[in-house]
Amino acid sequence: MWLILGLIAIVATFINLYMYTVGKDYKLAMAIGLSFTALTLCSEYSLVSRWVKVEDWSALGDVVPGMERALWFLTIVSILLNIAPILLEFKNKK
């Protein structure tokens, strides 16, 4: 599930950036991109929770350390890309 939600977040982010570059209203796409980023994080947390419930310590030990770094990086990139049009508009209005 996290993969599908993550792909939707990526697509929505690119739609957001495209809508900004062509001069259309991009705010709905931005909200969708950020929302699906949050849903992806929740889905990942649910996956880890399932592993803890079934005591799959090898999966936790193998996957979680790398997943933590990837999720931090991808979340920060998603936030920056999604708010970039707002920052650019703010900069251009000055």
C-alpha positions, 0 to 999 in steps of 0.5 A, a space after each residue: 500500500 505504501 508504494 501506491 500511496 508514494 507513487 500518487 504523492 510523486 505524481 501529484 507533486 509533479 502535477 503541482 510543479 507543472 501547473 505552476 509552470 504553465 500558470 494554472 492554479 496548483 494549490 489542489 495538487 500541492 495539497 494532494 501531494 502533501 496529503 499522500 506523503 502523509 498517508 505514505 508515512 502512516 502506511 509505513 508506520 502500520 507496516 512496522 507495527 505489523 512486524 512488531 505484532 508478529 515479532 518479525 525482528 529480522 524484518 525490523 532489523 534489516 529494513 527499518 534503519 534504511 527505511 528511516 533515512 529514506 523516509 526522512 529524505 523523501 518527506 523533506 524533498 516532498 515538502 520542499 518541492 510542493 511548497 516551491 511554487 508558493 516560495 517562488 510566487 512570494 519571491 516574484 511579488 517582491 
